Amino acid sequence: MSILSLDLVKKHIKVDGNDEDTEIQLYLDAAEQYVNDFCDTKDEPFSVFPYPVQAAVLLIVGDLYENREMHVIKELYQNPAAENLLLPYRKF
Protein backbone atom coordinates (compact mmCIF):
# COMPACT_ATOMS: atom_id res chain seq x y z
CA MET A 1 0.00 0.00 0.00
CA SER A 2 1.53 3.26 -1.11
CA ILE A 3 1.79 6.29 1.12
CA LEU A 4 1.12 8.66 -1.79
CA SER A 5 -1.98 8.26 -3.91
CA LEU A 6 -1.77 7.21 -7.52
CA ASP A 7 -3.91 10.21 -8.44
CA LEU A 8 -1.42 12.63 -6.87
CA VAL A 9 1.48 10.97 -8.69
CA LYS A 10 -0.37 11.04 -12.03
CA LYS A 11 -1.11 14.72 -11.53
CA HIS A 12 2.59 15.34 -10.81
CA ILE A 13 3.74 13.58 -13.98
CA LYS A 14 0.83 15.01 -15.98
CA VAL A 15 -0.81 11.72 -16.99
CA ASP A 16 -4.51 11.56 -17.79
CA GLY A 17 -6.33 8.29 -18.16
CA ASN A 18 -5.70 4.88 -16.65
CA ASP A 19 -3.73 3.08 -19.36
CA GLU A 20 -0.42 3.34 -17.49
CA ASP A 21 -1.68 2.90 -13.91
CA THR A 22 0.11 -0.43 -13.39
CA GLU A 23 3.47 0.95 -14.51
CA ILE A 24 3.08 4.19 -12.55
CA GLN A 25 2.15 2.23 -9.41
CA LEU A 26 5.31 0.15 -9.89
CA TYR A 27 7.41 3.34 -10.11
CA LEU A 28 5.68 4.70 -7.01
CA ASP A 29 6.35 1.51 -5.03
CA ALA A 30 9.97 1.49 -6.19
CA ALA A 31 10.44 5.16 -5.27
CA GLU A 32 9.00 4.63 -1.80
CA GLN A 33 11.23 1.59 -1.25
CA TYR A 34 14.24 3.58 -2.49
CA VAL A 35 13.44 6.33 0.02
CA ASN A 36 13.20 3.83 2.87
CA ASP A 37 16.46 2.20 1.77
CA PHE A 38 18.25 5.54 1.31
CA CYS A 39 17.13 6.70 4.76
CA ASP A 40 18.01 3.29 6.24
CA THR A 41 14.57 2.81 7.77
CA LYS A 42 14.55 -1.00 7.38
CA ASP A 43 13.61 -1.52 11.03
CA GLU A 44 11.03 1.28 11.03
CA PRO A 45 9.90 2.20 7.51
CA PHE A 46 8.07 5.49 7.13
CA SER A 47 4.40 4.94 7.95
CA VAL A 48 3.67 8.56 7.12
CA PHE A 49 6.08 10.38 4.85
CA PRO A 50 6.96 13.94 5.96
CA TYR A 51 6.32 16.52 3.22
CA PRO A 52 9.97 16.75 2.10
CA VAL A 53 10.06 12.96 1.77
CA GLN A 54 6.80 13.01 -0.21
CA ALA A 55 8.33 15.60 -2.53
CA ALA A 56 11.41 13.39 -2.98
CA VAL A 57 9.18 10.42 -3.87
CA LEU A 58 7.40 12.54 -6.48
CA LEU A 59 10.73 13.66 -7.97
CA ILE A 60 11.97 10.07 -8.14
CA VAL A 61 8.74 8.82 -9.73
CA GLY A 62 9.00 11.66 -12.25
CA ASP A 63 12.53 10.59 -13.14
CA LEU A 64 11.52 6.93 -13.45
CA TYR A 65 8.55 7.80 -15.65
CA GLU A 66 10.42 10.28 -17.84
CA ASN A 67 13.36 7.91 -18.36
CA ARG A 68 11.42 4.63 -18.56
CA GLU A 69 13.13 3.58 -21.79
CA MET A 70 16.51 2.04 -21.04
CA HIS A 71 18.04 2.97 -24.38
CA VAL A 72 18.26 6.69 -23.71
CA ILE A 73 21.26 8.53 -25.08
CA LYS A 74 21.89 10.76 -22.07
CA GLU A 75 23.46 9.51 -18.86
CA LEU A 76 21.20 9.28 -15.82
CA TYR A 77 22.34 10.41 -12.40
CA GLN A 78 20.78 10.42 -8.97
CA ASN A 79 18.42 13.30 -8.39
CA PRO A 80 20.29 15.79 -6.14
CA ALA A 81 17.07 17.63 -5.23
CA ALA A 82 15.52 14.38 -3.98
CA GLU A 83 18.66 13.51 -2.02
CA ASN A 84 18.78 16.96 -0.42
CA LEU A 85 15.16 16.55 0.68
CA LEU A 86 15.93 13.13 2.17
CA LEU A 87 19.22 13.86 3.95
CA PRO A 88 17.65 15.17 7.19
CA TYR A 89 15.74 11.88 7.52
CA ARG A 90 18.69 9.61 6.77
CA LYS A 91 20.01 7.47 9.60
CA PHE A 92 23.79 7.19 9.71
Secondary structure as UniProt FT lines:
FT   HELIX           6..12
FT   TURN            13..14
FT   TURN            19..20
FT   HELIX           21..38
FT   TURN            39..40
FT   HELIX           51..66
FT   HELIX           80..86
FT   HELIX           87..89
//
